[in-house]
């Protein structure tokens, strides 16, 4: 799944661009982007995560390709850096909040004209999850992502209040400052990562599903569903 996300980054973000990364975590994406020649300003709300990132990215930080700072979504305006070519947020970090009105304006202010915002967001409509919980007779869990006030989900070993969005809901939340360029599904045919038992038992089949995900991820209608979606937006 991360490989598909990286492919979208490389396709849409021009070579040599400066990137603001939200919820950077341990720095996997920051290191990858720096290795491709991008300049990355990585942020995360967790001081511990930033410490791990700095340890993992020593080489890239020493040559100036990566900078890192502890910052929450609500503290974007306090970052001194500006005029970024792109902002990225991977694997559901933005599902931890449900009001994007301030963040939308803050990100737009940090971007150059026509700058890009690429977010990987957990989708409200996940056919695999619905199917799994129905066949295991856990009917109360099948549509848990549709709960308006969110659910407590496990993230890095901790329970976090998590909200799920359809691509349309997410696009509308940022529509004042951004327009949608492209939408991709992520994990439509492949089981969600937490279903490790399926991956371990049916590896050959899962590899086929992964390939199908890569083929169909950008197709209309199909790109509205999946464990996550990747949305590419441009600053107005």
C-alpha positions in Angstrom: 0.0 0.0 0.0 2.8 2.4 0.8 4.4 1.7 -2.5 1.2 2.8 -4.3 1.2 6.0 -2.2 4.8 6.7 -3.1 4.0 6.2 -6.8 1.3 8.9 -6.5 3.8 11.3 -4.8 6.3 10.8 -7.6 3.8 11.2 -10.3 2.3 14.5 -9.1 5.0 16.3 -7.1 7.7 17.8 -9.4 11.2 16.7 -8.8 13.2 18.8 -6.3 10.1 20.2 -4.7 9.8 21.3 -1.0 7.3 19.2 0.9 5.6 19.8 4.3 4.7 16.4 5.8 2.0 16.1 8.4 1.9 13.2 10.9 5.3 12.0 9.7 5.6 9.2 12.3 8.9 7.3 12.2 10.0 9.0 9.0 9.5 6.2 6.5 7.9 8.5 3.9 10.3 11.4 4.7 13.3 9.3 4.1 11.9 7.9 0.8 11.1 11.4 -0.5 14.5 12.7 0.5 16.1 9.8 -1.3 14.2 10.9 -4.4 15.7 14.4 -4.1 12.8 16.2 -2.4 13.3 18.6 0.6 11.1 17.5 3.4 9.9 19.4 6.5 8.5 16.6 8.7 6.1 17.3 11.5 4.3 15.1 14.1 2.4 15.8 17.3 4.5 13.2 19.1 7.9 14.2 20.4 8.9 10.5 20.6 8.0 10.0 17.0 10.1 13.0 15.9 13.0 11.5 18.0 12.7 8.2 16.1 12.4 10.0 12.8 15.6 12.0 13.5 17.4 8.8 14.3 16.2 7.0 11.2 17.0 10.0 9.0 20.4 11.0 10.2 22.0 10.9 6.7 19.2 12.9 5.1 19.2 15.5 7.9 22.9 16.0 7.8 22.7 17.0 4.1 19.7 19.2 4.7 17.1 17.2 2.8 15.0 16.6 5.9 14.1 19.0 8.8 11.8 17.9 11.6 9.7 19.6 14.2 7.1 18.7 16.8 3.8 20.2 15.6 0.2 19.3 15.7 -2.4 20.1 13.0 -3.5 23.1 15.0 0.1 24.6 15.1 0.8 24.7 11.4 0.9 28.5 11.5 3.7 28.5 14.0 6.1 26.8 11.5 8.6 29.3 10.2 9.0 27.6 6.9 6.6 28.5 4.1 6.2 28.5 0.3 6.1 24.7 0.1 5.4 23.1 -3.3 3.3 20.3 -1.6 1.8 19.1 1.6 1.5 15.3 2.3 -0.3 13.3 5.0 -0.1 9.5 4.8 -2.2 6.6 6.3 -5.0 8.2 8.2 -3.3 10.8 10.3 -6.0 13.2 9.3 -8.7 10.8 10.6 -7.8 11.9 14.1 -9.8 15.2 13.7 -13.2 16.0 12.2 -13.1 19.8 11.7 -10.8 20.9 8.8 -11.9 24.5 8.5 -8.8 25.9 10.2 -6.4 23.4 8.8 -7.5 24.0 5.2 -6.7 27.7 5.5 -3.4 27.1 7.3 -2.2 24.6 4.7 -3.2 26.9 1.8 -1.2 29.7 3.5 1.9 27.5 3.6 1.7 26.5 0.0 2.9 28.3 -3.2 0.2 29.2 -5.8 -1.1 26.0 -7.3 0.7 24.0 -4.6 -0.5 20.4 -4.0 -2.1 18.7 -1.0 -2.0 14.9 -1.2 -3.7 13.1 1.7 -4.2 9.4 2.4 -7.4 9.1 4.4 -9.3 6.1 5.9 -12.4 5.7 3.9 -15.9 5.4 5.4 -16.8 2.9 2.7 -14.6 -0.2 3.1 -16.2 -3.2 1.3 -13.7 -5.7 2.7 -14.3 -4.7 6.3 -18.1 -4.8 5.9 -17.9 -8.2 4.3 -15.5 -9.6 6.9 -17.6 -8.5 9.9 -20.8 -9.8 8.3 -19.4 -13.3 7.6 -17.9 -13.5 11.1 -21.4 -12.5 12.5 -20.1 -9.3 14.1 -22.9 -7.2 12.6 -22.4 -4.3 15.1 -18.9 -3.8 13.7 -19.8 -4.1 10.0 -20.8 -0.4 9.7 -18.7 1.0 12.5 -17.0 3.5 10.2 -20.3 5.3 9.6 -20.7 6.4 13.2 -21.0 10.2 13.2 -19.1 10.8 16.4 -16.2 8.5 15.5 -14.9 5.3 17.1 -12.0 4.4 19.4 -9.5 2.7 17.1 -6.0 1.4 17.9 -3.2 3.5 16.5 0.4 2.6 17.3 -0.8 0.6 20.3 -3.0 3.3 21.7 -6.7 3.9 21.5 -7.5 7.1 19.5 -10.8 8.6 18.6 -11.0 8.1 14.9 -13.4 9.6 12.3 -14.0 8.2 8.8 -14.8 10.2 5.7 -16.0 9.5 2.2 -13.9 11.1 -0.6 -16.8 13.6 -1.2 -17.0 14.6 2.5 -13.2 15.2 2.6 -13.2 17.1 -0.6 -16.0 19.4 0.6 -14.2 20.0 3.9 -11.2 21.6 2.0 -13.2 23.1 -0.9 -12.8 26.7 0.2 -9.1 26.5 -0.4 -8.5 23.5 -2.7 -9.9 21.8 -5.8 -9.7 18.1 -6.4 -7.2 17.0 -9.1 -7.4 13.2 -8.8 -8.8 10.4 -6.6 -7.4 6.9 -6.0 -8.7 4.0 -4.0 -6.3 2.2 -1.7 -7.0 -1.3 -0.4 -10.2 -1.9 -2.3 -9.6 -5.5 -3.2 -6.8 -6.1 -0.7 -7.9 -6.8 2.9 -7.2 -4.0 5.5 -3.7 -4.4 7.1 -5.2 -5.5 10.5 -6.5 -8.7 8.9 -3.0 -10.3 9.0 -4.5 -13.8 9.2 -5.8 -13.5 5.7 -2.4 -12.2 4.4 -0.6 -15.1 6.0 -3.0 -17.8 4.9 -3.6 -16.7 1.3 -0.4 -15.0 0.3 -0.6 -15.9 -3.5 -4.2 -14.7 -3.7 -3.4 -11.5 -1.7 -0.6 -10.7 -4.2 -3.2 -11.0 -7.0 -5.5 -8.7 -5.1 -2.7 -6.2 -4.6 -2.0 -6.1 -8.4 -5.7 -5.6 -9.1 -5.7 -2.7 -6.6 -2.8 -1.1 -8.6 -4.7 -1.5 -11.9 -8.1 -0.2 -10.8 -7.1 2.4 -8.1 -7.9 5.4 -10.4 -11.1 4.2 -12.0 -14.3 6.2 -11.4 -16.8 4.8 -8.9 -14.2 2.1 -7.8 -12.0 5.0 -6.5 -14.8 6.0 -4.1 -14.3 2.8 -2.0 -11.5 1.0 -0.1 -9.7 0.9 3.2 -8.2 4.3 2.4 -8.3 6.7 -0.5 -5.6 8.9 -1.9 -6.7 12.4 -2.9 -4.7 14.9 -4.8 -5.8 18.5 -4.5 -4.5 21.8 -5.7 -4.5 25.2 -4.0 -7.0 27.6 -5.5 
